Amino acid sequence: MFSKETYVNRRAELKKLVKSGIIILFGNNESPANFPANGYYPFRQDSTFLYYFGPKRDGLVGVIDVDNDKELLIGNDIDIDDIVWYGSVDSVHDMAEHAGVKESAPMKQLQVICDNAMKEKRTIHFLPPYRHDTMIQIFDLLGIHPSKQREAASVELIKAVVKMRSTKEQQEIEEIERACAIGYKMHTTAMRVTKPGVTEKYVGGQVNGIANSYGAMVSFPTIFSQHGEIMHGNPSMAVLESGRLALCDCGGETMEHYCSDNTRTFPVNGKFTQRQLEIYSIVEDCHDLALKISKPGVKYFDVHMDVCRLMTDRLKELGLMMGDTEEAVRAGAHAMFLPHGLGHMMGMDVHDMEGLGQTYVGFDDETRPNLEQFGTNCLRMGRRLEEGFVVTDEPGIYFIPALIDEWRAKGLHKDFINYEKLETYKDFGGIRIEDDILITSDGCRFLGEERIPYHPKDVEDFMSKN
Amino acid sequence: MFSKETYVNRRAELKKLVKSGIIILFGNNESPANFPANGYYPFRQDSTFLYYFGPKRDGLVGVIDVDNDKELLIGNDIDIDDIVWYGSVDSVHDMAEHAGVKESAPMKQLQVICDNAMKEKRTIHFLPPYRHDTMIQIFDLLGIHPSKQREAASVELIKAVVKMRSTKEQQEIEEIERACAIGYKMHTTAMRVTKPGVTEKYVGGQVNGIANSYGAMVSFPTIFSQHGEIMHGNPSMAVLESGRLALCDCGGETMEHYCSDNTRTFPVNGKFTQRQLEIYSIVEDCHDLALKISKPGVKYFDVHMDVCRLMTDRLKELGLMMGDTEEAVRAGAHAMFLPHGLGHMMGMDVHDMEGLGQTYVGFDDETRPNLEQFGTNCLRMGRRLEEGFVVTDEPGIYFIPALIDEWRAKGLHKDFINYEKLETYKDFGGIRIEDDILITSDGCRFLGEERIPYHPKDVEDFMSKN
């Protein structure tokens, strides 16, 4: 947890932004994997609850009564049976005190608070829930069916939370740097244990072990696959083969639940082929371009589009694309190779605040998401960058057999894509390079103390020595 | 997956046992950790769904119409967007075929099936749900509020499933042996990396990494703690100290989702103290006793009680308990040291079928759980053992400061517990030894190829050499 003042100040700011009504922030509960007790997934507190209240225990709800300037931490204390099984924890009263909250109450009080607020026709602000137990809780408290809760969530509250969590405080940046240090260990472990003959699962497992050893958990399920062309390829029991590339996209989460998110693509046998280097160098240059031009005031949508243009130019040189670059990109032909956006916000959630709605987090009145065009519809971040934002820079080039077949059969973008040549790349896989960047006052900087080997030469050197 | 015949035969048997009505078996869905998409926990299919249908994908429901002898696999096929992000998977039709199910249908069909069955006043059998998304699904389908679903679940179906899943088939036993082999690697890794100065979290992370590298995942959240007296102690950032014991309770899960579950307790510095050996040898003898007397026809409740008696005798020799053993055990005084049961069923769930209800899984008409007495109320398995059952044998002795203080203050069992002496053990921690055993035709056998070092001498030898 951060200092008491941190939480007091954040809630004061939130009250100013939301102005009136009563705010309910639901903490998370245990999440059953295959049976109700003991069969849990690792506990993960809700990020917004952590941001304003701090405690990492399940079964808590924070209430901020803006109209009456009252704050309350709600939850039930544990008994001796719980202590025997799970050890002792702070009382709810003590947890409230650590966060500078004056009052605490047992869970049954929450229904009373909601009933009173509804009777007085006051606005009850809650965020769009993403856990189904919270949805049932909201249904019971407020009578709103789970399928209607996302639209019933408070836009004022969403906007206020997004505004505050988007700009990272110094202490948050330090936590993200710590997460990047864990990420460095994860990626260099992957490079160390990758070799022909081991399974994807083996490497993925070792990577997850590092995240568990040095932090809270992985910041998202580790992607490690020879099929880099599958965006979110889970490690399989497939055996790694010499001559192929392995794509590793993973990150760690600190004990304070700040994330890192990096991707590297490297040769299973430690040595890139000429064809792999040709594609790798395009992705590398796209990645560097984004680092060079990202700064306050620039729209991340424009950075994305600049990257798409560069990628198209370079793919034309290789004979995989053709025609006018500007037209190709406007038409979305490049999405054959890059079907996702350049990056996303990162913080306590690896896709920071994604649960609150992409439209509010990555866009604003000036920049609307384009949900119609394949590829561009996956751009998670389009709005103007501001100092203190943390975003990922993650271009990639993929050769997706199913997509090639589908587009070709439909005759899509045939003026821009050389399908004949593309056929010969169907066994290539995919390459993505990703780092986390902090927007500074006049540009941006790479986050993390040491850079995970990145230039092909450095990757090869690292893999031959380790 | 097992062979098509396996699933066909299991469903045929299930239909015979349930006799009439329509059975709905809900597969699991993705489980969000901190936001709806990408922020998932690793997917874990429901065990009973796996048992009767097999596919490991999310978003599926199995329907068995007993009255009309019809079977149906329900789920939506994926589209090109899903293929780009997650790779291609079998169609629902193909998955049905692999399981010998003739029909498949999209998800919207499920509401039609339920509506028709309700109109015809047929019995709709479902199992008690443990995931909140399934609860919402059942609420929408059948109009039963989540808080009423456990009692609305079908007792006939629960009993039939328990009957079938309790006795393990040969191919299931082989899977459990595979899980035990992963568990062996996990435990010996823990022993190898444990040393003064590393954190609990470091060791726990390495153990989790092994489970991830060689199987699907951990079979439950790894317990690794110097505070062995906390039954489910999560690895913390605490540094391991020379002179203390570390308790490691963990298991692996195979790709087919069969579990292992073992516990070892070993000295952080690789060498037991005399005092630790005294307690360890009691737990070891209790563990061996259970292995010796468990066989078909014997109630596991009686095995548990025999272990409690032996433990009490031996604690009396150490001067920690006193008085008549029989009376002490009947009164539950031993629960100061052993506040949990001797073991539980194990299979696809580490506490096998626990979600269906402890009363149905571990007890029967002859043996009812004693829910009133502290300690005995945590006995998960009391009924007569049968050939093919897999159970854990996991006695332990714990010194729980909060429990000592509470019982002493209340004057509980003061004729049986030497509180003066017990005070001097408050810094001891706890010891548990656990292995998985298969009930054979005339006794039982330990599961797993190689035994995780167990006798103190073997533990010390292993730790000094690795």
Interface residues (C-beta under 8 A of the other chain):
Chain A: N28 S31 P32 A33 N34 F35 P36 A37 N38 G39 Y40 Y41 P42 R44 D46 S47 I80 I83 V84 W85 Y86 G87 S88 Y130 R131 H132 D133 M135 I136 P146 T199 K201 Y202 V203 G204 G205 Q206 V207 N208 G209 I210 A211 N212 S213 Y214 F220 P221 H227 I230 M231 H232 G233 M237 M255 P339 M348 D349 V350 H351 M353 E354 G355 I400 A402 L403 E406
Chain B: N28 S31 P32 A33 N34 F35 P36 A37 N38 G39 Y40 Y41 P42 R44 D46 S47 I80 I83 V84 W85 Y86 G87 S88 Y130 R131 H132 D133 M135 I136 P146 T199 K201 Y202 V203 G204 G205 Q206 V207 N208 G209 I210 A211 N212 S213 Y214 F220 P221 H227 I230 M231 H232 G233 M237 M255 P339 M348 D349 V350 H351 M353 E354 G355 I400 A402 L403 E406
